[in-house]
Amino acid sequence: MKRLRLLISLLIVSLCFGFVNVNASTRVNTRTEVNYLVPPDVIVAESNKNAILSTPAVNAEEKIYDFADLLTDGEEEALYKHVKHFIDKTKIDYVIVTISKNNKGSSKDYTRDFYNYNNFGNDGIILLIDRDYKGIYMTTNGRAVELFPDSRMEPILKNVFMLTKEKKFFEACKSFTTSISEFVKIGVVSDDEEVVKVSQDGTVKVSKSLHLLEVSIFALVGTAIIIGILVLSSRMVRKATSASDFLNKDTMKIIDISEMFLGSRTFKAPLSGGSSNKNSKPKQSGSGIKE
């Protein structure tokens, strides 16, 4: 009898703990053809019925779903705080999923179905660590699509992938969170955003390419500085007072050349072709680019 009471007490405690721990990520509800457990805006049809039934139905408030058991309880709790802070600050939903077995055709299909068939926000990001396909995948939705084109997603995922190869799964997820947070602060990609670098801790560096106008301004300023330096330096040189100042009297022999010009005459030769130069075309200037 005492053992039965003890078992009941332990069961009650474990159930209570399960409800309190909102970021316990392995609770999955069962989808059936009676209740597909999909968001209200999802229409169930023959084309997507199997995809829905094969997708875990989860509590959308948990945000971290460590099905592959890659994180400790402490790491999961700490990571949940970072994720929740990102969501509260950016108003963009954010989900992390780890799996050891992928029952979909690809990591892309898994992230798409997992996000679409659970009750996540219209604007959101999902990161999948897929141990079955030995890779990682990121999917964006709504407003996050403009914030994360391939030019930003690729360096982020390369950094996260290197950390997962070292089995630093908590560090990988935290680094990913830092990266997407910084890019949201930067905003939508601008035309002059050229190079993106992501450090191991997730901090990002964005290089801007110079527009033609900016390059021209820098060139003009640089030219003006050089001309100014040359003008100032020329004023510091003493002007020669006579031709002899330029000569070394010990090595040069001066010859009187005045007689060479006696009796000389100057002629103005007419242009060849006479007046036909009036009909000549003006010079053209242009520029071209070749591949």
N, C-alpha and C positions, 0 to 999 in steps of 0.2 A: 504493500500500500504506500509506504514511504517512497519507494522508487517511482511509483506511478505519479505521485505528487511532484517529485523532483523533475521528472521528465516533462510534465505539464508546465511547470514553472520555467524550465529551460526553453520550452517551445514558445511560451508567451514572451519571454525576454528576447529571443531571437527574432520573433515577428515584430516586436516593437522597435528593435534596432534596425530592422530592414526598412520600416517606414520612416524612421528618423534620418537614416543615411540616404539622402536624396541623390547622391552621386554614386551609389552602388550600381554598376553599369551592366550587370548580367541578367537583370530581370526582363523577361520577354513574354509578352502576351501571345496567345494563339489566335491566328487568323483562320477563319472558316468561310465557307461559301454562304453561310447565313449572316455572318458579320465579318466583313473584310477589314475592319478597323482602320479605315483610311480617312484622311481629312475630308471635310464636306465638299471641297471643290474638285475632288478626284472622282471621275466617272469610271465605274468598273465595266469592262467590256471583255469580249473573248480575246482580244488582242493583248490585254494587259493582265488578265486574271491570274495566270500562272506566275507572272513576275511579282504580283502583289502577295500571293500566298507564300512565295519563297523568300519574302523580305521580312526580317524580324520586326515585330510591332513593339515599339518601346515607348517609354514615358519621355516625351519631348523636353521635359524640364531637366533631365539628368545631364545632358550635353556630352558626357564622356561615357563611351560604351566599350569597355576593355574586354571584349570577348576572347581575345588571345591571351589574356592574363599577363600582360607585359609590364604592368605597373603595380607597385605595392599600394596598399590602402592609403598610406601617408602621401605617396606621390600623387595618387588620384585625387585626394582631397585638396592638396596644394594646387594641382593643375586646374581643378574645378573653380577655384577662386580666381585664377588668372582668366579663365574663359568667361566667367560671369562678369568680371570687371570689363572685359572687352565688349561684351554684349551690351552692358548698361551704358557704356560710354559712347559706343558707335551706333547703337540701334541696329546692328547687323547680327543675325543669328550665327552661331559658331558651334560646330559639332566635331568631335574627335571619335573615330572608330578604329579599333584594332580587331583583326580576325586571323584565325589560324587556318580556316577552311572557307573557300569562296565557292558558293553554289551558283554563282552567276557566270556569264560568259567572259567577263573581264572585270578589272578593278573599276573601270569607268561605269559599267552597268551597275555594279554594286553601289557606288556612291550616289548615282542618279536615283536608283530605286529607293535606297535607304532614306534619302532626303525627301523625295517626292511623296512617298507613301507613309510617312510619319508627319506629325503635326508641327513641322518647323516653320519658321518665318519665310515670307516671300523674298526677303533680302538675306542671303546667308552664305556661309562657307562651310564646307565639310572636308576634313582631312582623313584619309584612310591609310592605315598601315596594314598592308596585306601580306601576311607571312606565307600564305599559300602561293601566291604569284610572285613572292619575293620582291615586292616593290611598294611604292607609295603613290597616292593619287589625290589630287585636289580638284574639287568642283565648286564653282561659284554660281550664285543665283541672284537675279534681280539687280539691285544697285551694285553689288559686289563684282559683277561682270566687268563693268567699266573700270573699276579700281584695280583689277588684276588680269590684265592681258598676259599673253605668253611671255613678253619681255620681263615681266615681274615674277610670274609663277615659276618659270624655269630655274632661275638662280635660287629661289626660296627652296624648291623641292630638291635641288642638288645638294644644298647644305643639309637639309633634313635627312636625305638619303644616306649621306656619309655618316651621320650620327647613328642612324639605325643599323648600319653595317657594323658599327662598333658596339651595338647592343645598348646604346645610351638612349633608351626610348623616352624616358622622362625629359631628358635634355632636348631631344628632338622635338617633342611636342611644345615645350616651353620656348624653344628657339623659333618655331613656326609662329607661335602666338605673338612673340615680340616683333617678328618681321611684318606680319599683316597689320599689327597695330601701327607701326611706323608708316607704312604705305597709306593707311587710311588718313593719317595726319597730313601726309604730303598731298593727298587728293588724287583726282583723276589724272591720268598720264597726259603730259603736255607734249607739244610737237617737238620740243628741243630736248626731251629726255632721251638720253642715248645709252649710257652704260649703267647697269645696276650691279652693285657688289653686295653680297650678304656675308657677314662674318659668322663665325661658328655660334656666337651667342644670339644671333638673329638680328643684330643691328644692320641697317642698310645704308648704302652710300649711292647717291644718284648723281651722275655726271650730266651736265647740260652742254649740248652742242651750240656753238655760236652761230647766230643768223648772219646773213651777208651784210646787213647794215651794221651790225656790231663789229664784224671783221673790218669793214671799211673805216669805221670810226677809229678803231685801234691802229690801223695802218696810217691814217692821216695824223693822228696824235704822235705816233712814233716818228714819222717823217718830219713833223714840225720840230720835235725835240732834237733830232739829228741836225737839221738845218740851223737851229738856234745855236747849237754847240759849235758848228763850223764857223758861223758868223762871228761869234764871240772870240774864237781862237784866232781868226784872221785879223781881228783888230789888235791883237797883242803882238803881231809881227811888225817890226820897224820897216817903214817904206824906204826903198832905195832912193838915193838922191841923184845918182848918175849911173850910166851904164857900167862904169868901172867898178862900182860896188859889187857887181855880180861876177867879177872876174878875179881869178887868182893871178896877180901880176907876175909871179915867179914862173908860172907854167903856161900862160896864154900869150900869144903874139898878136898885137893889134895891127890890123891892116886898114889903111885909109881907102874906103870904097867909094868915095864921093865921085871919082872920075868915071866909074862904071855906069852912072846914070846920065852922063853928059850927052846931049843930043837925042835922048830917048823920047818916044811919042806914045801916046795912049790911044788905042782904038776900041770902039764899041762894036762888036760884031753882032749883026742881026741874028734873031732866032731862025733856025732852019725851018722852012715851010712857010715863011712869010706870015700872013694874017690868018692862016688856017688854025692857029692856036686858040682863036676865039670860040671855035666850035668844039673844043676838047671837053671831055666829061670831067667833072670834079672827082677828086679822090673819095672813095667810100671806105668807111671803117665798120667793122662788125666783129662779132665773136661767135664761135660755134663750139659745140661739145660733141666728141665722138666717143663711142663706147669702146 
